[in-house]
Structure formats: structure tokens, C-alpha cells
Amino acid sequence: MAESAALRSGKGHRDENFPVASHLISPRHRPAILAFYEFVRTADDIADHANVGEAEKIALLDRLEQGLLGANTEIRETARLRAILFERGLSPHHAQDLLKAFRLDASKRRYSDWEDLIDYCRYSAMPVGRFVLEVHGESRETWAASDPLCAALQIINHLQDCGKDYRDLDRVYIPLDALAAHGIPVETLGESTSSPQLRACLRGLASRTQALLEESRRLSQSVRDTRLAMEISVIQDLAERIVRILLVRDPLSERVHLGKYQVAATALLAVAKVAAFRSFVSKLISQEPRPT
């Protein structure tokens, strides 16, 4: 059996589409989030490895879970996360939920409809936001807005990478009923350019993703931690911009990512927006008449 470290892709938190524990996050919370990321990245690289079979992938993911629960200590990323969870009194259940998604990635290659895809996101994406909120001591009431944001980020990745996922892993996250509604087979994803029918299909999914982002827009205002609110605002605004790109560009033949200057400009505006809103609220509170 291969060692998990040997299967790492080399991808790190700075290579992700969206910020992961950027320096907007308080220094006291970044180590926990980065440890969680490294554990998740290890599991993701196992699930996505093209030269490892399904049974071996699942066995390796099982070993990660055993290490998370204290059964072994030889996997560095697992030992580090377990130590941080113990130190901060946090449960491993968010990481365990993500492992369920990676086991699906190892064994499931098609999703029947939007609901099937969202159910996958409940394990592959929503636990990430919930963990970050839990690290910050935020209320569970924030999950109602965090969950659609995390699902949207996951689906954006699926739409951006739909051709690569199909060609490299024979994995199709585009719901089969959406493809069928436009009269196209999954093999269309292997072409170098989208047909008009596939473009219409992908635009429809991008529109549904926009609706998820509408649900999540209140999240940055509902968290108490200002630095976390700024991080969320950056992620929200980047996601909205990328979805707008997906509505007009073909992910099989065109770039559907933001350039570094676009990312920087979007981030600055998002941070300024939160700072202005919180300053306005603070002034309103300070101007309220005090009881005599």
C-alpha cells in the first residue's frame, strides 16, 4: 500500500481558488485552519490520485480517520490536526464528514441531479465552513448562510474543472439530468470546446450557483469576528465574480479564473465594504441614548 505522503500533489493552501486562512484571519486561529486544510488536502490528493485503485484509496482514507481518532500517529497531517483539536476542545466530526466525501470521490463518478450534487456538498464543502466558524466560536446559527456559500464554492470548482475531471478521472459532477435535458452525453465534456447545448447546460448550473450565493450574502454581517467577516466577504465577492464569468465563458476552451490583479482589487473592495459597514454600525450604537 502506498504511503499517503507519497501521493501528495504538491498543492498548498496558496494554490486554491479561494483564500484559505489568509492573513485577514487572526494569528491565533490560522494554525488550526491550516492544520485542517493540510489534513483535507492529504485526503483529497489520495482520492484524486490517478494511479491508485478504489480499494486502496478507501483503505488509506480509513487510516487517516483512524489516526484522527488516535489509533495511529505515523501520518504527520493527522497527528497535527488531532493535537490541535484536543488543545482547543474541538470535535473531529467535521474532518470525518469530509472523509465521507473523499470516499465518495474514490467510488462514485456520476451524480444524478442537483439534489444529489448538493448532498455531496454536505460532506465535501459545508464542513469546511462549519469548522472555520467553530474555531472562531461563532454561533451555529451562522451555518444556514455558510452552507450555501461552501456549496457554491464547490460547484464553481466543478464547473471550472468539468473537462479536466472527466478526462483525467472519468468523474462527472455535472448532474446527469441536466445533461439529458439538453440532449447531450457525458462524453461531450471530453471535447476541446463546448457545444451550444453544453454551454446552455453549464449556464443553467451557474445560475443555480448564483442563487446559492444570494443565500450566503448575509454571512459576513452575521459573524461577530471582524477579521473573519472580511475573509468571508472576500470569498463571497470572488465567487460572485467567477460565476459571472462562467455565465459567459466556456470552461472547456476559455479561462474562467480571475487574474491576480482582479483578485487583489476584489479583495480590497470586499475588506473596505466590511470595514465601512462595521464602522457605521458602531457609530449607530454609540449614538443610542443611554439609560439614565
VOGU-912708 format. One record per residue (C-alpha): residue number from 1; x, y, z; residue in three letters; chain. Coordinates in nm, 2 decimals, decimal comma. Layout:
<recs>
<rec nr="NUM" xx="X" yy="Y" zz="Z" rest="Ala" kette="A"/>
...
</recs>
This chain:
<recs>
<rec nr="1" xx="0,00" yy="0,00" zz="0,00" rest="Met" kette="A"/>
<rec nr="2" xx="0,13" yy="0,35" zz="-0,09" rest="Ala" kette="A"/>
<rec nr="3" xx="0,20" yy="0,60" zz="0,19" rest="Glu" kette="A"/>
<rec nr="4" xx="-0,02" yy="0,90" zz="0,20" rest="Ser" kette="A"/>
<rec nr="5" xx="0,27" yy="1,14" zz="0,19" rest="Ala" kette="A"/>
<rec nr="6" xx="0,39" yy="0,99" zz="-0,14" rest="Ala" kette="A"/>
<rec nr="7" xx="0,05" yy="1,07" zz="-0,30" rest="Leu" kette="A"/>
<rec nr="8" xx="0,06" yy="1,44" zz="-0,22" rest="Arg" kette="A"/>
<rec nr="9" xx="0,01" yy="1,66" zz="-0,53" rest="Ser" kette="A"/>
<rec nr="10" xx="0,23" yy="1,94" zz="-0,40" rest="Gly" kette="A"/>
<rec nr="11" xx="-0,07" yy="2,17" zz="-0,40" rest="Lys" kette="A"/>
<rec nr="12" xx="-0,09" yy="2,40" zz="-0,10" rest="Gly" kette="A"/>
<rec nr="13" xx="-0,33" yy="2,65" zz="0,06" rest="His" kette="A"/>
<rec nr="14" xx="-0,20" yy="2,93" zz="-0,16" rest="Arg" kette="A"/>
<rec nr="15" xx="-0,29" yy="2,74" zz="-0,47" rest="Asp" kette="A"/>
<rec nr="16" xx="-0,66" yy="2,72" zz="-0,40" rest="Glu" kette="A"/>
<rec nr="17" xx="-0,92" yy="2,92" zz="-0,60" rest="Asn" kette="A"/>
<rec nr="18" xx="-1,03" yy="3,10" zz="-0,28" rest="Phe" kette="A"/>
<rec nr="19" xx="-0,85" yy="3,22" zz="0,03" rest="Pro" kette="A"/>
<rec nr="20" xx="-0,76" yy="2,97" zz="0,29" rest="Val" kette="A"/>
<rec nr="21" xx="-0,67" yy="3,12" zz="0,63" rest="Ala" kette="A"/>
<rec nr="22" xx="-0,53" yy="3,44" zz="0,47" rest="Ser" kette="A"/>
<rec nr="23" xx="-0,36" yy="3,70" zz="0,69" rest="His" kette="A"/>
<rec nr="24" xx="-0,70" yy="3,86" zz="0,74" rest="Leu" kette="A"/>
<rec nr="25" xx="-0,77" yy="3,57" zz="0,98" rest="Ile" kette="A"/>
<rec nr="26" xx="-0,64" yy="3,63" zz="1,34" rest="Ser" kette="A"/>
<rec nr="27" xx="-0,30" yy="3,47" zz="1,40" rest="Pro" kette="A"/>
<rec nr="28" xx="-0,44" yy="3,27" zz="1,69" rest="Arg" kette="A"/>
<rec nr="29" xx="-0,69" yy="3,09" zz="1,46" rest="His" kette="A"/>
<rec nr="30" xx="-0,47" yy="3,04" zz="1,15" rest="Arg" kette="A"/>
<rec nr="31" xx="-0,28" yy="2,74" zz="1,28" rest="Pro" kette="A"/>
<rec nr="32" xx="-0,60" yy="2,54" zz="1,34" rest="Ala" kette="A"/>
<rec nr="33" xx="-0,74" yy="2,62" zz="1,00" rest="Ile" kette="A"/>
<rec nr="34" xx="-0,41" yy="2,54" zz="0,82" rest="Leu" kette="A"/>
<rec nr="35" xx="-0,38" yy="2,21" zz="1,01" rest="Ala" kette="A"/>
<rec nr="36" xx="-0,74" yy="2,13" zz="0,90" rest="Phe" kette="A"/>
<rec nr="37" xx="-0,65" yy="2,23" zz="0,54" rest="Tyr" kette="A"/>
<rec nr="38" xx="-0,34" yy="2,01" zz="0,53" rest="Glu" kette="A"/>
<rec nr="39" xx="-0,54" yy="1,71" zz="0,66" rest="Phe" kette="A"/>
<rec nr="40" xx="-0,81" yy="1,77" zz="0,40" rest="Val" kette="A"/>
<rec nr="41" xx="-0,55" yy="1,83" zz="0,12" rest="Arg" kette="A"/>
<rec nr="42" xx="-0,39" yy="1,49" zz="0,20" rest="Thr" kette="A"/>
<rec nr="43" xx="-0,72" yy="1,31" zz="0,18" rest="Ala" kette="A"/>
<rec nr="44" xx="-0,82" yy="1,50" zz="-0,14" rest="Asp" kette="A"/>
<rec nr="45" xx="-0,49" yy="1,40" zz="-0,31" rest="Asp" kette="A"/>
<rec nr="46" xx="-0,55" yy="1,04" zz="-0,22" rest="Ile" kette="A"/>
<rec nr="47" xx="-0,90" yy="1,04" zz="-0,36" rest="Ala" kette="A"/>
<rec nr="48" xx="-0,79" yy="1,21" zz="-0,68" rest="Asp" kette="A"/>
<rec nr="49" xx="-0,47" yy="1,01" zz="-0,75" rest="His" kette="A"/>
<rec nr="50" xx="-0,50" yy="0,86" zz="-1,10" rest="Ala" kette="A"/>
<rec nr="51" xx="-0,27" yy="0,56" zz="-1,03" rest="Asn" kette="A"/>
<rec nr="52" xx="-0,43" yy="0,43" zz="-0,71" rest="Val" kette="A"/>
<rec nr="53" xx="-0,72" yy="0,19" zz="-0,72" rest="Gly" kette="A"/>
<rec nr="54" xx="-1,05" yy="0,24" zz="-0,54" rest="Glu" kette="A"/>
<rec nr="55" xx="-0,99" yy="-0,02" zz="-0,27" rest="Ala" kette="A"/>
<rec nr="56" xx="-0,65" yy="0,12" zz="-0,18" rest="Glu" kette="A"/>
<rec nr="57" xx="-0,78" yy="0,48" zz="-0,17" rest="Lys" kette="A"/>
<rec nr="58" xx="-1,05" yy="0,39" zz="0,07" rest="Ile" kette="A"/>
<rec nr="59" xx="-0,81" yy="0,19" zz="0,29" rest="Ala" kette="A"/>
<rec nr="60" xx="-0,58" yy="0,50" zz="0,30" rest="Leu" kette="A"/>
<rec nr="61" xx="-0,87" yy="0,73" zz="0,39" rest="Leu" kette="A"/>
<rec nr="62" xx="-0,97" yy="0,48" zz="0,66" rest="Asp" kette="A"/>
<rec nr="63" xx="-0,61" yy="0,51" zz="0,80" rest="Arg" kette="A"/>
<rec nr="64" xx="-0,65" yy="0,89" zz="0,81" rest="Leu" kette="A"/>
<rec nr="65" xx="-0,96" yy="0,86" zz="1,01" rest="Glu" kette="A"/>
<rec nr="66" xx="-0,81" yy="0,61" zz="1,25" rest="Gln" kette="A"/>
<rec nr="67" xx="-0,52" yy="0,85" zz="1,30" rest="Gly" kette="A"/>
<rec nr="68" xx="-0,76" yy="1,14" zz="1,36" rest="Leu" kette="A"/>
<rec nr="69" xx="-0,92" yy="0,93" zz="1,63" rest="Leu" kette="A"/>
<rec nr="70" xx="-0,59" yy="0,84" zz="1,79" rest="Gly" kette="A"/>
<rec nr="71" xx="-0,53" yy="0,48" zz="1,66" rest="Ala" kette="A"/>
<rec nr="72" xx="-0,20" yy="0,57" zz="1,50" rest="Asn" kette="A"/>
<rec nr="73" xx="0,04" yy="0,86" zz="1,49" rest="Thr" kette="A"/>
<rec nr="74" xx="0,26" yy="0,80" zz="1,18" rest="Glu" kette="A"/>
<rec nr="75" xx="0,07" yy="1,04" zz="0,95" rest="Ile" kette="A"/>
<rec nr="76" xx="0,20" yy="1,39" zz="1,01" rest="Arg" kette="A"/>
<rec nr="77" xx="-0,10" yy="1,58" zz="0,90" rest="Glu" kette="A"/>
<rec nr="78" xx="-0,33" yy="1,37" zz="1,10" rest="Thr" kette="A"/>
<rec nr="79" xx="-0,13" yy="1,39" zz="1,42" rest="Ala" kette="A"/>
<rec nr="80" xx="-0,10" yy="1,77" zz="1,39" rest="Arg" kette="A"/>
<rec nr="81" xx="-0,48" yy="1,81" zz="1,34" rest="Leu" kette="A"/>
<rec nr="82" xx="-0,56" yy="1,57" zz="1,62" rest="Arg" kette="A"/>
<rec nr="83" xx="-0,33" yy="1,76" zz="1,86" rest="Ala" kette="A"/>
<rec nr="84" xx="-0,49" yy="2,10" zz="1,77" rest="Ile" kette="A"/>
<rec nr="85" xx="-0,84" yy="1,96" zz="1,81" rest="Leu" kette="A"/>
<rec nr="86" xx="-0,75" yy="1,83" zz="2,15" rest="Phe" kette="A"/>
<rec nr="87" xx="-0,58" yy="2,15" zz="2,25" rest="Glu" kette="A"/>
<rec nr="88" xx="-0,88" yy="2,36" zz="2,15" rest="Arg" kette="A"/>
<rec nr="89" xx="-1,15" yy="2,12" zz="2,26" rest="Gly" kette="A"/>
<rec nr="90" xx="-1,29" yy="2,07" zz="1,91" rest="Leu" kette="A"/>
<rec nr="91" xx="-1,46" yy="1,76" zz="1,77" rest="Ser" kette="A"/>
<rec nr="92" xx="-1,32" yy="1,57" zz="1,47" rest="Pro" kette="A"/>
<rec nr="93" xx="-1,66" yy="1,53" zz="1,32" rest="His" kette="A"/>
<rec nr="94" xx="-1,61" yy="1,80" zz="1,05" rest="His" kette="A"/>
<rec nr="95" xx="-1,30" yy="1,62" zz="0,93" rest="Ala" kette="A"/>
<rec nr="96" xx="-1,48" yy="1,29" zz="0,94" rest="Gln" kette="A"/>
<rec nr="97" xx="-1,76" yy="1,43" zz="0,73" rest="Asp" kette="A"/>
<rec nr="98" xx="-1,50" yy="1,54" zz="0,47" rest="Leu" kette="A"/>
<rec nr="99" xx="-1,36" yy="1,19" zz="0,46" rest="Leu" kette="A"/>
<rec nr="100" xx="-1,70" yy="1,06" zz="0,37" rest="Lys" kette="A"/>
<rec nr="101" xx="-1,69" yy="1,29" zz="0,06" rest="Ala" kette="A"/>
<rec nr="102" xx="-1,34" yy="1,16" zz="-0,03" rest="Phe" kette="A"/>
<rec nr="103" xx="-1,46" yy="0,80" zz="-0,01" rest="Arg" kette="A"/>
<rec nr="104" xx="-1,74" yy="0,90" zz="-0,25" rest="Leu" kette="A"/>
<rec nr="105" xx="-1,48" yy="1,05" zz="-0,48" rest="Asp" kette="A"/>
<rec nr="106" xx="-1,29" yy="0,72" zz="-0,48" rest="Ala" kette="A"/>
<rec nr="107" xx="-1,60" yy="0,52" zz="-0,57" rest="Ser" kette="A"/>
<rec nr="108" xx="-1,87" yy="0,74" zz="-0,73" rest="Lys" kette="A"/>
<rec nr="109" xx="-1,82" yy="0,90" zz="-1,07" rest="Arg" kette="A"/>
<rec nr="110" xx="-2,17" yy="1,03" zz="-1,16" rest="Arg" kette="A"/>
<rec nr="111" xx="-2,44" yy="1,25" zz="-0,99" rest="Tyr" kette="A"/>
<rec nr="112" xx="-2,79" yy="1,21" zz="-1,09" rest="Ser" kette="A"/>
<rec nr="113" xx="-2,94" yy="1,55" zz="-1,02" rest="Asp" kette="A"/>
<rec nr="114" xx="-2,89" yy="1,88" zz="-0,84" rest="Trp" kette="A"/>
<rec nr="115" xx="-3,01" yy="1,74" zz="-0,51" rest="Glu" kette="A"/>
<rec nr="116" xx="-2,76" yy="1,45" zz="-0,54" rest="Asp" kette="A"/>
<rec nr="117" xx="-2,48" yy="1,71" zz="-0,60" rest="Leu" kette="A"/>
<rec nr="118" xx="-2,59" yy="1,92" zz="-0,30" rest="Ile" kette="A"/>
<rec nr="119" xx="-2,59" yy="1,61" zz="-0,09" rest="Asp" kette="A"/>
<rec nr="120" xx="-2,23" yy="1,55" zz="-0,19" rest="Tyr" kette="A"/>
<rec nr="121" xx="-2,15" yy="1,91" zz="-0,09" rest="Cys" kette="A"/>
<rec nr="122" xx="-2,29" yy="1,85" zz="0,25" rest="Arg" kette="A"/>
<rec nr="123" xx="-1,98" yy="1,63" zz="0,31" rest="Tyr" kette="A"/>
<rec nr="124" xx="-1,73" yy="1,78" zz="0,07" rest="Ser" kette="A"/>
<rec nr="125" xx="-1,77" yy="2,15" zz="0,13" rest="Ala" kette="A"/>
<rec nr="126" xx="-2,01" yy="2,25" zz="0,41" rest="Met" kette="A"/>
<rec nr="127" xx="-1,80" yy="2,10" zz="0,69" rest="Pro" kette="A"/>
<rec nr="128" xx="-1,51" yy="2,34" zz="0,60" rest="Val" kette="A"/>
<rec nr="129" xx="-1,71" yy="2,65" zz="0,67" rest="Gly" kette="A"/>
<rec nr="130" xx="-1,86" yy="2,50" zz="0,98" rest="Arg" kette="A"/>
<rec nr="131" xx="-1,51" yy="2,42" zz="1,11" rest="Phe" kette="A"/>
<rec nr="132" xx="-1,38" yy="2,77" zz="1,05" rest="Val" kette="A"/>
<rec nr="133" xx="-1,69" yy="2,92" zz="1,23" rest="Leu" kette="A"/>
<rec nr="134" xx="-1,64" yy="2,68" zz="1,52" rest="Glu" kette="A"/>
<rec nr="135" xx="-1,28" yy="2,77" zz="1,55" rest="Val" kette="A"/>
<rec nr="136" xx="-1,39" yy="3,13" zz="1,58" rest="His" kette="A"/>
<rec nr="137" xx="-1,65" yy="3,05" zz="1,84" rest="Gly" kette="A"/>
<rec nr="138" xx="-1,93" yy="3,17" zz="1,61" rest="Glu" kette="A"/>
<rec nr="139" xx="-2,29" yy="3,06" zz="1,67" rest="Ser" kette="A"/>
<rec nr="140" xx="-2,43" yy="2,76" zz="1,48" rest="Arg" kette="A"/>
<rec nr="141" xx="-2,70" yy="2,99" zz="1,35" rest="Glu" kette="A"/>
<rec nr="142" xx="-2,44" yy="3,11" zz="1,10" rest="Thr" kette="A"/>
<rec nr="143" xx="-2,43" yy="2,77" zz="0,94" rest="Trp" kette="A"/>
<rec nr="144" xx="-2,75" yy="2,85" zz="0,75" rest="Ala" kette="A"/>
<rec nr="145" xx="-2,56" yy="3,11" zz="0,54" rest="Ala" kette="A"/>
<rec nr="146" xx="-2,23" yy="2,93" zz="0,55" rest="Ser" kette="A"/>
<rec nr="147" xx="-2,36" yy="2,61" zz="0,40" rest="Asp" kette="A"/>
<rec nr="148" xx="-2,48" yy="2,76" zz="0,07" rest="Pro" kette="A"/>
<rec nr="149" xx="-2,16" yy="2,96" zz="0,03" rest="Leu" kette="A"/>
<rec nr="150" xx="-1,94" yy="2,65" zz="0,07" rest="Cys" kette="A"/>
<rec nr="151" xx="-2,17" yy="2,45" zz="-0,17" rest="Ala" kette="A"/>
<rec nr="152" xx="-2,14" yy="2,73" zz="-0,42" rest="Ala" kette="A"/>
<rec nr="153" xx="-1,76" yy="2,73" zz="-0,40" rest="Leu" kette="A"/>
<rec nr="154" xx="-1,75" yy="2,36" zz="-0,45" rest="Gln" kette="A"/>
<rec nr="155" xx="-1,98" yy="2,37" zz="-0,75" rest="Ile" kette="A"/>
<rec nr="156" xx="-1,78" yy="2,66" zz="-0,90" rest="Ile" kette="A"/>
<rec nr="157" xx="-1,47" yy="2,43" zz="-0,89" rest="Asn" kette="A"/>
<rec nr="158" xx="-1,67" yy="2,16" zz="-1,06" rest="His" kette="A"/>
<rec nr="159" xx="-1,78" yy="2,39" zz="-1,34" rest="Leu" kette="A"/>
<rec nr="160" xx="-1,44" yy="2,53" zz="-1,39" rest="Gln" kette="A"/>
<rec nr="161" xx="-1,28" yy="2,18" zz="-1,40" rest="Asp" kette="A"/>
<rec nr="162" xx="-1,56" yy="1,98" zz="-1,56" rest="Cys" kette="A"/>
<rec nr="163" xx="-1,35" yy="1,89" zz="-1,87" rest="Gly" kette="A"/>
<rec nr="164" xx="-1,03" yy="1,80" zz="-1,66" rest="Lys" kette="A"/>
<rec nr="165" xx="-1,23" yy="1,59" zz="-1,41" rest="Asp" kette="A"/>
<rec nr="166" xx="-1,38" yy="1,39" zz="-1,70" rest="Tyr" kette="A"/>
<rec nr="167" xx="-1,06" yy="1,34" zz="-1,89" rest="Arg" kette="A"/>
<rec nr="168" xx="-0,83" yy="1,27" zz="-1,60" rest="Asp" kette="A"/>
<rec nr="169" xx="-1,06" yy="1,08" zz="-1,36" rest="Leu" kette="A"/>
<rec nr="170" xx="-1,38" yy="0,99" zz="-1,55" rest="Asp" kette="A"/>
<rec nr="171" xx="-1,56" yy="1,19" zz="-1,28" rest="Arg" kette="A"/>
<rec nr="172" xx="-1,86" yy="1,39" zz="-1,37" rest="Val" kette="A"/>
<rec nr="173" xx="-2,01" yy="1,63" zz="-1,12" rest="Tyr" kette="A"/>
<rec nr="174" xx="-2,24" yy="1,79" zz="-1,38" rest="Ile" kette="A"/>
<rec nr="175" xx="-2,58" yy="1,63" zz="-1,29" rest="Pro" kette="A"/>
<rec nr="176" xx="-2,68" yy="1,37" zz="-1,54" rest="Leu" kette="A"/>
<rec nr="177" xx="-3,04" yy="1,50" zz="-1,56" rest="Asp" kette="A"/>
<rec nr="178" xx="-2,91" yy="1,85" zz="-1,66" rest="Ala" kette="A"/>
<rec nr="179" xx="-2,70" yy="1,69" zz="-1,94" rest="Leu" kette="A"/>
<rec nr="180" xx="-3,00" yy="1,48" zz="-2,05" rest="Ala" kette="A"/>
<rec nr="181" xx="-3,23" yy="1,78" zz="-2,05" rest="Ala" kette="A"/>
<rec nr="182" xx="-3,01" yy="1,94" zz="-2,32" rest="His" kette="A"/>
<rec nr="183" xx="-2,97" yy="1,61" zz="-2,51" rest="Gly" kette="A"/>
<rec nr="184" xx="-2,60" yy="1,57" zz="-2,46" rest="Ile" kette="A"/>
<rec nr="185" xx="-2,40" yy="1,27" zz="-2,33" rest="Pro" kette="A"/>
<rec nr="186" xx="-2,12" yy="1,29" zz="-2,07" rest="Val" kette="A"/>
<rec nr="187" xx="-1,86" yy="1,23" zz="-2,34" rest="Glu" kette="A"/>
<rec nr="188" xx="-1,92" yy="1,59" zz="-2,46" rest="Thr" kette="A"/>
<rec nr="189" xx="-1,72" yy="1,70" zz="-2,16" rest="Leu" kette="A"/>
<rec nr="190" xx="-1,41" yy="1,55" zz="-2,32" rest="Gly" kette="A"/>
<rec nr="191" xx="-1,42" yy="1,78" zz="-2,62" rest="Glu" kette="A"/>
<rec nr="192" xx="-1,20" yy="2,09" zz="-2,66" rest="Ser" kette="A"/>
<rec nr="193" xx="-1,49" yy="2,33" zz="-2,70" rest="Thr" kette="A"/>
<rec nr="194" xx="-1,84" yy="2,32" zz="-2,55" rest="Ser" kette="A"/>
<rec nr="195" xx="-2,13" yy="2,27" zz="-2,79" rest="Ser" kette="A"/>
<rec nr="196" xx="-2,42" yy="2,53" zz="-2,77" rest="Pro" kette="A"/>
<rec nr="197" xx="-2,61" yy="2,26" zz="-2,58" rest="Gln" kette="A"/>
<rec nr="198" xx="-2,34" yy="2,21" zz="-2,32" rest="Leu" kette="A"/>
<rec nr="199" xx="-2,29" yy="2,58" zz="-2,28" rest="Arg" kette="A"/>
<rec nr="200" xx="-2,66" yy="2,62" zz="-2,21" rest="Ala" kette="A"/>
<rec nr="201" xx="-2,64" yy="2,34" zz="-1,95" rest="Cys" kette="A"/>
<rec nr="202" xx="-2,34" yy="2,49" zz="-1,78" rest="Leu" kette="A"/>
<rec nr="203" xx="-2,50" yy="2,84" zz="-1,77" rest="Arg" kette="A"/>
<rec nr="204" xx="-2,81" yy="2,69" zz="-1,61" rest="Gly" kette="A"/>
<rec nr="205" xx="-2,59" yy="2,54" zz="-1,33" rest="Leu" kette="A"/>
<rec nr="206" xx="-2,40" yy="2,87" zz="-1,29" rest="Ala" kette="A"/>
<rec nr="207" xx="-2,74" yy="3,04" zz="-1,24" rest="Ser" kette="A"/>
<rec nr="208" xx="-2,83" yy="2,79" zz="-0,97" rest="Arg" kette="A"/>
<rec nr="209" xx="-2,50" yy="2,86" zz="-0,81" rest="Thr" kette="A"/>
<rec nr="210" xx="-2,57" yy="3,23" zz="-0,82" rest="Gln" kette="A"/>
<rec nr="211" xx="-2,89" yy="3,15" zz="-0,62" rest="Ala" kette="A"/>
<rec nr="212" xx="-2,68" yy="2,98" zz="-0,35" rest="Leu" kette="A"/>
<rec nr="213" xx="-2,46" yy="3,29" zz="-0,33" rest="Leu" kette="A"/>
<rec nr="214" xx="-2,77" yy="3,50" zz="-0,28" rest="Glu" kette="A"/>
<rec nr="215" xx="-2,85" yy="3,28" zz="0,02" rest="Glu" kette="A"/>
<rec nr="216" xx="-2,50" yy="3,33" zz="0,17" rest="Ser" kette="A"/>
<rec nr="217" xx="-2,46" yy="3,70" zz="0,12" rest="Arg" kette="A"/>
<rec nr="218" xx="-2,57" yy="3,78" zz="0,48" rest="Arg" kette="A"/>
<rec nr="219" xx="-2,29" yy="3,57" zz="0,63" rest="Leu" kette="A"/>
<rec nr="220" xx="-2,02" yy="3,83" zz="0,66" rest="Ser" kette="A"/>
<rec nr="221" xx="-2,26" yy="4,05" zz="0,85" rest="Gln" kette="A"/>
<rec nr="222" xx="-2,38" yy="3,78" zz="1,09" rest="Ser" kette="A"/>
<rec nr="223" xx="-2,04" yy="3,67" zz="1,22" rest="Val" kette="A"/>
<rec nr="224" xx="-1,90" yy="3,85" zz="1,53" rest="Arg" kette="A"/>
<rec nr="225" xx="-1,53" yy="3,83" zz="1,44" rest="Asp" kette="A"/>
<rec nr="226" xx="-1,45" yy="4,13" zz="1,21" rest="Thr" kette="A"/>
<rec nr="227" xx="-1,14" yy="3,97" zz="1,06" rest="Arg" kette="A"/>
<rec nr="228" xx="-1,34" yy="3,66" zz="0,97" rest="Leu" kette="A"/>
<rec nr="229" xx="-1,61" yy="3,88" zz="0,83" rest="Ala" kette="A"/>
<rec nr="230" xx="-1,36" yy="4,04" zz="0,60" rest="Met" kette="A"/>
<rec nr="231" xx="-1,23" yy="3,70" zz="0,48" rest="Glu" kette="A"/>
<rec nr="232" xx="-1,58" yy="3,58" zz="0,41" rest="Ile" kette="A"/>
<rec nr="233" xx="-1,66" yy="3,90" zz="0,22" rest="Ser" kette="A"/>
<rec nr="234" xx="-1,36" yy="3,85" zz="0,00" rest="Val" kette="A"/>
<rec nr="235" xx="-1,46" yy="3,49" zz="-0,07" rest="Ile" kette="A"/>
<rec nr="236" xx="-1,82" yy="3,59" zz="-0,14" rest="Gln" kette="A"/>
<rec nr="237" xx="-1,72" yy="3,86" zz="-0,38" rest="Asp" kette="A"/>
<rec nr="238" xx="-1,46" yy="3,65" zz="-0,56" rest="Leu" kette="A"/>
<rec nr="239" xx="-1,72" yy="3,37" zz="-0,60" rest="Ala" kette="A"/>
<rec nr="240" xx="-1,98" yy="3,61" zz="-0,74" rest="Glu" kette="A"/>
<rec nr="241" xx="-1,73" yy="3,74" zz="-1,00" rest="Arg" kette="A"/>
<rec nr="242" xx="-1,63" yy="3,39" zz="-1,11" rest="Ile" kette="A"/>
<rec nr="243" xx="-1,99" yy="3,28" zz="-1,15" rest="Val" kette="A"/>
<rec nr="244" xx="-2,05" yy="3,58" zz="-1,37" rest="Arg" kette="A"/>
<rec nr="245" xx="-1,75" yy="3,47" zz="-1,59" rest="Ile" kette="A"/>
<rec nr="246" xx="-1,90" yy="3,12" zz="-1,60" rest="Leu" kette="A"/>
<rec nr="247" xx="-2,22" yy="3,26" zz="-1,74" rest="Leu" kette="A"/>
<rec nr="248" xx="-2,04" yy="3,40" zz="-2,05" rest="Val" kette="A"/>
<rec nr="249" xx="-1,73" yy="3,18" zz="-2,10" rest="Arg" kette="A"/>
<rec nr="250" xx="-1,67" yy="2,82" zz="-2,20" rest="Asp" kette="A"/>
<rec nr="251" xx="-1,48" yy="2,63" zz="-1,93" rest="Pro" kette="A"/>
<rec nr="252" xx="-1,36" yy="2,38" zz="-2,19" rest="Leu" kette="A"/>
<rec nr="253" xx="-1,18" yy="2,63" zz="-2,41" rest="Ser" kette="A"/>
<rec nr="254" xx="-1,16" yy="2,96" zz="-2,22" rest="Glu" kette="A"/>
<rec nr="255" xx="-1,00" yy="3,09" zz="-1,89" rest="Arg" kette="A"/>
<rec nr="256" xx="-1,27" yy="3,10" zz="-1,62" rest="Val" kette="A"/>
<rec nr="257" xx="-1,04" yy="3,22" zz="-1,34" rest="His" kette="A"/>
<rec nr="258" xx="-0,96" yy="3,56" zz="-1,21" rest="Leu" kette="A"/>
<rec nr="259" xx="-0,62" yy="3,71" zz="-1,27" rest="Gly" kette="A"/>
<rec nr="260" xx="-0,41" yy="3,82" zz="-0,97" rest="Lys" kette="A"/>
<rec nr="261" xx="-0,49" yy="4,19" zz="-1,01" rest="Tyr" kette="A"/>
<rec nr="262" xx="-0,86" yy="4,11" zz="-1,03" rest="Gln" kette="A"/>
<rec nr="263" xx="-0,83" yy="3,91" zz="-0,71" rest="Val" kette="A"/>
<rec nr="264" xx="-0,64" yy="4,18" zz="-0,54" rest="Ala" kette="A"/>
<rec nr="265" xx="-0,89" yy="4,45" zz="-0,64" rest="Ala" kette="A"/>
<rec nr="266" xx="-1,19" yy="4,24" zz="-0,54" rest="Thr" kette="A"/>
<rec nr="267" xx="-1,03" yy="4,16" zz="-0,21" rest="Ala" kette="A"/>
<rec nr="268" xx="-0,96" yy="4,52" zz="-0,13" rest="Leu" kette="A"/>
<rec nr="269" xx="-1,31" yy="4,63" zz="-0,21" rest="Leu" kette="A"/>
<rec nr="270" xx="-1,46" yy="4,35" zz="0,00" rest="Ala" kette="A"/>
<rec nr="271" xx="-1,25" yy="4,43" zz="0,30" rest="Val" kette="A"/>
<rec nr="272" xx="-1,33" yy="4,80" zz="0,27" rest="Ala" kette="A"/>
<rec nr="273" xx="-1,70" yy="4,71" zz="0,25" rest="Lys" kette="A"/>
<rec nr="274" xx="-1,69" yy="4,52" zz="0,58" rest="Val" kette="A"/>
<rec nr="275" xx="-1,49" yy="4,79" zz="0,75" rest="Ala" kette="A"/>
<rec nr="276" xx="-1,73" yy="5,06" zz="0,64" rest="Ala" kette="A"/>
<rec nr="277" xx="-2,04" yy="4,86" zz="0,75" rest="Phe" kette="A"/>
<rec nr="278" xx="-1,89" yy="4,78" zz="1,09" rest="Arg" kette="A"/>
<rec nr="279" xx="-1,78" yy="5,14" zz="1,14" rest="Ser" kette="A"/>
<rec nr="280" xx="-2,14" yy="5,26" zz="1,05" rest="Phe" kette="A"/>
<rec nr="281" xx="-2,30" yy="5,01" zz="1,29" rest="Val" kette="A"/>
<rec nr="282" xx="-2,05" yy="5,10" zz="1,57" rest="Ser" kette="A"/>
<rec nr="283" xx="-2,14" yy="5,47" zz="1,53" rest="Lys" kette="A"/>
<rec nr="284" xx="-2,51" yy="5,40" zz="1,54" rest="Leu" kette="A"/>
<rec nr="285" xx="-2,47" yy="5,20" zz="1,86" rest="Ile" kette="A"/>
<rec nr="286" xx="-2,25" yy="5,48" zz="2,02" rest="Ser" kette="A"/>
<rec nr="287" xx="-2,52" yy="5,74" zz="1,94" rest="Gln" kette="A"/>
<rec nr="288" xx="-2,80" yy="5,54" zz="2,10" rest="Glu" kette="A"/>
<rec nr="289" xx="-2,93" yy="5,72" zz="2,41" rest="Pro" kette="A"/>
<rec nr="290" xx="-2,80" yy="5,56" zz="2,73" rest="Arg" kette="A"/>
<rec nr="291" xx="-3,04" yy="5,49" zz="3,02" rest="Pro" kette="A"/>
<rec nr="292" xx="-3,02" yy="5,75" zz="3,29" rest="Thr" kette="A"/>
</recs>
